[in-house]
Structure formats: C-alpha cells, structure tokens
Amino acid sequence: MSELQDPEIFRIVLDTLETGVWLADRNGKILFWNQGAERITGYKRHNVVGRSIRQSILSNCDSDGCVACGASCPLTRTLHDGKPNEARLQLRHKGGHPVHVLMRVTPIRDAHGSIIALAPSFDEQRFASERERSHPTLVAHGCVDEVTGMPNREFTEFNLNESLATFVRYQLPFGVMCIRVDQLEHFRLVYGHPAGGAILRVVAQTLRNSLRPSDFLGRWSEDEFLAILPNCDTSGVELTGDRMRKVVNTAGLQWWGDKLTVTTSVGHASAHTGDTFNSLMQRAGLSLQQASDHLAEPVVAAASASAENSRI
C-alpha cells in the first residue's frame, strides 16, 4: 500500500487544515480536535477531547443564555432534522475574548443511515480595520499602548480631533463611547497587577472584535477606553454602548485556576453643532458617571482564600 492509500493520511490532512474541524458523538462528547480549531479558539486538544460541548468550551453566551444549548444551535438543528446546518456564532476564546465564526455542521451516519456523530467545521469571521493593518507602523512611531496593544491616549486624541474637524466641515455624524473597566483596582489588589493587565487586554480584544472595522478604539486612561464611531447618530451610539456592555459581560479570564469576570460602565455622546473637544467629552463623561452610579459589585467567581494565594 502506498503512503497516499494509508487511511492515516486522511487524519493527517484533517489535523493540519487551517479551518477548525472537530468531531462529537451524539451525546456531545468531543472525539477529535484539529490544529485549526486550536489556533482559532486557543484550546489545545487535551483541553477539549473527551469533554462535552456543554461544558462552556464552545459557549455562545449572551444575556439570554447559552445558544449552544438551545434550539438555535446548528448542532442541535442537525441532530433534529438530520441535515447539514450552518450559523454565525460567537465562541469564547481561551484567552477570554469572543471570536466570531461561521460554523458548519455535517451529520455522520452509520451503514443504516442513523446519525452517530456530528462533524462541525468553522472559520473565523474577521475583517481587519485600517488601524490593524497599519499597526506595525503605529508601534514604530510610539502610538500604541504597551499593555493593551490599542492606540495610546495621544493617538486617540488625534483621531478624535480629526473626527471633530470632519464633522465641522461636512456634518458627518459620529459619536464617542467612554468604556470604563469596573473595579479594576479591586482586581489588582486581590490578584496582583499582572491580573489587572490581563483583564484590560481581554476587554480591549473583546471590544475590538465586536466593533465595526471603521470604528476606532484606543486606551483613554488607566481603566478606560474610548471608541469613536463614524456615521453613527445618537440612537446608534446608545445601542452600540448597550451592546458593548453586554458583550464584555460574556468575556472572562482564567487566572491561576480562578475564573474572573468583569463588567464595564459605558458613557456615550454624539457630536452636536458647535461642539468642541471639551464639550463633547464632558457630555460623554457625564453619561459615564451616570452609568457608574448604577454600578453593581463585579462578579468574581473565586473564593477569597484562593484569591489571596494567587496574589503576585
């Protein structure tokens, strides 16, 4: 038998594809997990093989719960109707941030036509913004924040002034969002400064992946980010702010065995005729303060004793 006729060659091909490919039995137990799936999700095969898909590894969590456990999940639909299905889903990367993917699910049948397994495949759905394409240049010129990898305060101010100048001349609408990481100092005191930096990176990546390619996101202060939303009126800015707050709530971070979750407060403002840098940011700051006044204590899913042990 030649090497190409060896059945093992098919496993090797599947394993090395850039597309994420995995196999699960009818009970949801994961049997196979290729290198593409590792790259897209951050989970190595030893993290997932033998575990159930119901264990939040591939959860698409939002304010309504986990889509992967509901009837809208393509895996569930395929089991029910026996047909291939696909859907755009938001998976949770091992690093904590969401990853948008196109998931396709194919039923695997035995000789009698009964479904014995599911073979999902998925590709990341991501469109690079102009800022991301120019990221190496921004780094070289000192425009990037070292902790989060986002544009720093100075470059963010430059972009905001550019947006204001465009608004004054052409009246093209835009808005801003001030996004504060709630109780960042609390996390630093309990878990150490490295945990605080990790939380900032998770929030930054979560926001960047959830905004439009045309939107701008930069670090504004120690615990705040600023998003600039072109072609967005007042109602659009408000809706985006509410969506960003909910998206961040789905993110999380594993820190020395403890699961940390984080919330954000979001303030927003849209550009008005006669606005200056200060007037626009004053309205956004007031909106942020009002949001912070309703702040609830962050959820930290770890015991105090464990947290103290993990202090750095």
KAMOHU-V944177 format. One record per residue. N is the residue number from 1. RES is the residue in one small letter. PHI is phi in radians with two decimals (999 if undefined). Layout:
n-><N	N>
res-><RES	RES>
phi-><PHI	PHI>
//
This chain:
n-><1	2	3	4	5	6	7	8	9	10	11	12	13	14	15	16	17	18	19	20	21	22	23	24	25	26	27	28	29	30	31	32	33	34	35	36	37	38	39	40	41	42	43	44	45	46	47	48	49	50	51	52	53	54	55	56	57	58	59	60	61	62	63	64	65	66	67	68	69	70	71	72	73	74	75	76	77	78	79	80	81	82	83	84	85	86	87	88	89	90	91	92	93	94	95	96	97	98	99	100	101	102	103	104	105	106	107	108	109	110	111	112	113	114	115	116	117	118	119	120	121	122	123	124	125	126	127	128	129	130	131	132	133	134	135	136	137	138	139	140	141	142	143	144	145	146	147	148	149	150	151	152	153	154	155	156	157	158	159	160	161	162	163	164	165	166	167	168	169	170	171	172	173	174	175	176	177	178	179	180	181	182	183	184	185	186	187	188	189	190	191	192	193	194	195	196	197	198	199	200	201	202	203	204	205	206	207	208	209	210	211	212	213	214	215	216	217	218	219	220	221	222	223	224	225	226	227	228	229	230	231	232	233	234	235	236	237	238	239	240	241	242	243	244	245	246	247	248	249	250	251	252	253	254	255	256	257	258	259	260	261	262	263	264	265	266	267	268	269	270	271	272	273	274	275	276	277	278	279	280	281	282	283	284	285	286	287	288	289	290	291	292	293	294	295	296	297	298	299	300	301	302	303	304	305	306	307	308	309	310	311	312>
res-><m	s	e	l	q	d	p	e	i	f	r	i	v	l	d	t	l	e	t	g	v	w	l	a	d	r	n	g	k	i	l	f	w	n	q	g	a	e	r	i	t	g	y	k	r	h	n	v	v	g	r	s	i	r	q	s	i	l	s	n	c	d	s	d	g	c	v	a	c	g	a	s	c	p	l	t	r	t	l	h	d	g	k	p	n	e	a	r	l	q	l	r	h	k	g	g	h	p	v	h	v	l	m	r	v	t	p	i	r	d	a	h	g	s	i	i	a	l	a	p	s	f	d	e	q	r	f	a	s	e	r	e	r	s	h	p	t	l	v	a	h	g	c	v	d	e	v	t	g	m	p	n	r	e	f	t	e	f	n	l	n	e	s	l	a	t	f	v	r	y	q	l	p	f	g	v	m	c	i	r	v	d	q	l	e	h	f	r	l	v	y	g	h	p	a	g	g	a	i	l	r	v	v	a	q	t	l	r	n	s	l	r	p	s	d	f	l	g	r	w	s	e	d	e	f	l	a	i	l	p	n	c	d	t	s	g	v	e	l	t	g	d	r	m	r	k	v	v	n	t	a	g	l	q	w	w	g	d	k	l	t	v	t	t	s	v	g	h	a	s	a	h	t	g	d	t	f	n	s	l	m	q	r	a	g	l	s	l	q	q	a	s	d	h	l	a	e	p	v	v	a	a	a	s	a	s	a	e	n	s	r	i>
phi-><999	-1.26	-1.05	-1.28	-1.63	-1.29	-0.96	-1.12	-1.10	-1.21	-1.13	-1.10	-1.06	-1.05	-1.18	-1.71	-1.13	-1.22	-1.18	-1.26	-2.32	-2.54	-2.38	-2.36	-1.39	-1.11	-1.54	1.53	-1.36	-1.39	-1.88	-2.58	-2.64	-1.57	-1.15	-1.09	-1.14	-1.09	-1.14	-1.29	-1.76	1.47	-1.59	-1.34	-1.07	-1.23	-1.35	-2.15	-1.08	1.64	-1.73	-1.62	-1.16	-1.41	-1.62	1.19	-1.15	-2.02	-1.23	-1.98	-1.60	-2.51	-1.17	-1.73	2.00	-1.73	-1.10	-1.09	-1.76	-1.91	-1.22	-1.40	-1.23	-1.09	-1.15	-1.12	-1.10	-1.13	-1.11	-1.38	-1.83	1.24	-1.99	-1.09	-2.38	-2.50	-2.81	-1.55	-2.19	-2.01	-1.54	-1.84	-1.15	-1.01	-1.27	1.92	-1.52	-1.33	-2.23	-1.51	-2.36	-1.77	-1.78	-2.07	-2.16	-2.06	-1.33	-1.90	-1.99	-1.53	-1.11	-1.67	1.57	-1.47	-1.27	-1.99	-2.84	-2.14	-2.08	-1.45	-2.40	-2.66	-2.25	-1.22	-1.80	-2.51	-2.10	-1.19	-1.37	-1.07	-1.09	-1.19	-1.16	-1.71	-0.97	-1.00	-1.17	-1.10	-1.09	-1.09	-1.79	1.22	-1.77	-2.02	-1.26	-1.20	-1.32	-1.80	1.39	-1.58	-0.96	-1.43	-1.03	-1.09	-1.24	-1.16	-1.07	-1.03	-1.15	-1.15	-1.11	-1.09	-1.13	-1.14	-1.11	-1.15	-1.14	-1.07	-1.44	-2.05	1.05	-1.37	-1.17	-2.75	-2.44	-2.24	-2.23	-1.70	-2.05	-1.81	-1.36	-1.16	0.96	-1.07	-1.12	-1.05	-1.09	-1.15	-1.19	-1.44	-1.93	1.76	-1.10	-1.03	-1.16	-1.07	-1.12	-1.12	-1.12	-1.06	-1.18	-1.10	-1.10	-1.06	-1.18	-1.09	-1.14	-1.06	-1.25	-1.78	-1.54	-1.25	-1.00	-1.40	-1.34	-1.97	-2.30	-2.47	-1.42	-1.84	-2.67	-0.96	-2.19	-2.28	-2.08	-2.14	-1.92	-1.95	-2.00	-1.24	0.93	-2.37	-1.51	-1.03	-1.16	-1.15	-1.13	-1.10	-1.13	-1.12	-1.07	-1.16	-1.17	-1.10	-1.07	-1.22	-1.10	-1.11	-1.09	-1.48	-1.39	-2.84	-2.55	-1.54	-2.27	0.90	1.54	-1.73	-1.71	-1.83	-2.08	-2.40	-2.11	-2.29	-1.87	-2.17	-1.95	-2.58	-2.79	-1.90	-1.20	-2.04	-1.00	1.57	-1.14	-2.01	-0.94	-1.18	-1.16	-1.14	-1.25	-1.13	-1.16	-1.13	-1.16	-1.13	-1.09	-1.16	-1.11	-1.12	-1.17	-1.18	-1.10	-1.73	-1.15	-1.73	-1.07	-1.15	-1.57	-2.12	-1.45	-2.72	-1.27	-1.07	-1.09	-1.13	-1.13	-1.11	-1.17	-1.61	-1.09	-1.96>
//
